[in-house]
Amino acid sequence: MLKLLRFLKPYWWQVIILLVSTAGHVYTTLQIPALMANIINDGIVPGDIAKIWQLGGIMLAVAILSAGLSFISSYFSAVVGTNFSRDLRAAVFSQVLSFNLTDVKEFSTASLITRTTNDISQVQMVIVLMLSMMFRAPLFCIIGLVRAVQTAAEMSWIIVIGVLA
């Protein structure tokens, strides 16, 4: 699999955009509970309707920003995966064209078609899922832990026990 990652090299800037948009999406998603807590603490408990509307508007803007960043990361994940598979198919095709007659006899036509369609499609799906999920999950974990410690540092021992368990 590591040998296949060289096909991602031409798309490094798109992967960077994907990483940044994924990090932004994760951060904005994790802001929603904090904003909800502010609405309850600063708006509902004191009965300040203006504060509720203000924080509700901020929450709506953060949710829209989060959705936009999620769209951007999904778009670039799909674009990079598609371009990756296109380049991989071209490389496989050019390799097959370079076969001599004895090499061609070793592989059936059906086998070569399967390799250039189904197998590369499976690798493409792995790349797309890797770009979208493998970056998102650790970011949620790291940013969520930081936000939890920022919210209640004195209760971080509960997180430590949960992680150890």
C-alpha positions in Angstrom: 0.0 0.0 0.0 2.9 2.4 0.8 4.1 2.0 -2.8 0.7 3.2 -4.0 0.9 6.4 -2.0 3.4 7.8 -4.5 0.3 8.4 -6.7 -0.9 10.9 -4.2 2.2 13.1 -4.5 0.9 15.3 -7.4 -2.1 16.1 -5.2 -0.3 17.1 -2.0 -1.9 20.6 -2.0 -5.4 19.1 -2.2 -4.6 16.8 0.7 -3.4 19.9 2.7 -6.7 21.7 1.9 -8.5 18.5 2.9 -6.6 18.4 6.2 -7.2 22.0 7.0 -10.9 21.8 6.2 -11.3 18.6 8.2 -9.6 20.2 11.2 -11.9 23.2 10.8 -15.0 21.0 10.6 -14.0 19.1 13.7 -13.3 22.3 15.6 -16.6 23.9 14.7 -18.5 20.7 15.4 -17.0 20.6 18.9 -17.9 24.3 19.4 -21.7 23.6 19.2 -21.9 22.0 22.7 -20.0 24.9 24.3 -22.3 27.4 22.6 -25.3 25.4 23.9 -23.9 25.5 27.4 -23.5 29.3 27.0 -27.1 29.6 25.9 -28.2 27.8 29.0 -25.9 29.5 31.4 -26.0 33.0 30.1 -29.5 33.2 28.4 -32.0 30.7 29.8 -31.0 30.7 33.5 -31.0 34.5 33.8 -34.0 34.8 31.4 -32.1 37.0 28.9 -33.9 36.5 25.6 -31.6 38.9 23.7 -28.6 36.8 24.7 -30.4 33.6 23.7 -31.0 35.0 20.2 -27.4 36.3 19.9 -25.9 33.0 20.9 -28.4 31.1 18.8 -27.3 33.2 15.8 -23.7 32.4 16.5 -24.5 28.7 16.9 -26.3 28.8 13.5 -23.3 30.5 11.8 -20.9 27.9 13.3 -23.2 25.0 12.2 -23.3 26.5 8.6 -19.5 26.9 8.7 -19.1 23.4 9.9 -21.3 22.0 7.1 -19.4 24.0 4.5 -16.0 22.8 5.8 -17.4 19.2 5.8 -18.5 19.7 2.2 -15.0 21.0 1.2 -13.3 18.0 2.9 -15.6 15.5 1.3 -15.2 17.2 -2.1 -11.4 17.1 -2.0 -11.4 13.5 -0.6 -13.4 12.4 -3.6 -11.3 14.5 -6.1 -8.0 13.1 -4.7 -9.4 9.5 -4.7 -10.6 9.8 -8.3 -7.4 11.3 -9.6 -5.4 8.7 -7.7 -7.3 5.9 -9.3 -7.1 7.5 -12.7 -3.3 7.7 -12.4 -3.1 4.1 -11.0 -5.2 2.8 -13.9 -2.9 4.5 -16.4 0.1 3.1 -14.8 -1.3 -0.4 -14.8 -2.4 0.0 -18.4 1.1 1.1 -19.5 2.6 -1.8 -17.5 0.4 -4.2 -19.3 1.3 -2.7 -22.7 5.0 -3.3 -21.9 4.5 -7.0 -21.4 6.1 -9.3 -23.8 4.3 -12.3 -25.4 5.3 -14.8 -22.6 4.0 -12.3 -19.9 0.7 -11.9 -21.8 0.2 -15.6 -21.8 0.5 -15.8 -18.0 -2.4 -13.4 -17.4 -5.9 -13.9 -18.8 -7.8 -11.0 -20.4 -10.4 -11.4 -17.7 -7.8 -11.2 -14.9 -6.3 -8.0 -16.4 -9.7 -6.4 -16.8 -10.5 -7.2 -13.1 -7.2 -5.7 -12.0 -7.8 -2.5 -13.9 -11.4 -2.1 -12.8 -12.5 -3.8 -9.6 -9.2 -3.9 -7.8 -8.3 -0.3 -8.5 -11.9 0.7 -7.5 -11.4 -1.0 -4.2 -8.1 0.8 -3.6 -9.8 4.1 -4.6 -12.4 3.5 -1.9 -9.7 2.8 0.7 -8.0 6.0 -0.2 -11.2 8.1 0.0 -12.1 6.5 3.3 -8.6 7.0 4.6 -8.6 10.6 3.6 -12.0 11.3 5.1 -12.1 9.1 8.2 -8.5 8.5 9.2 -7.9 12.2 9.6 -11.2 13.0 11.2 -11.2 10.5 14.0 -7.8 11.4 15.5 -8.7 15.1 15.2 -11.9 14.6 17.0 -10.0 12.8 19.8 -7.3 15.4 20.2 -9.5 18.5 19.8 -12.2 16.9 22.0 -9.6 16.2 24.8 -8.3 19.7 24.6 -11.8 21.2 24.8 -12.7 18.9 27.7 -9.6 19.9 29.7 -10.3 23.6 28.9 -13.9 23.3 30.0 -13.2 21.5 33.3 -9.5 20.9 34.0 -10.2 19.7 37.6 -12.3 16.8 36.1 -9.7 15.6 33.6 -8.8 12.7 35.8 -12.1 11.1 34.6 -10.9 11.3 31.0 -7.6 9.7 32.0 -9.5 6.8 33.7 -11.7 6.4 30.6 -8.8 6.4 28.2 -7.0 3.8 30.3 -10.1 1.6 30.6 
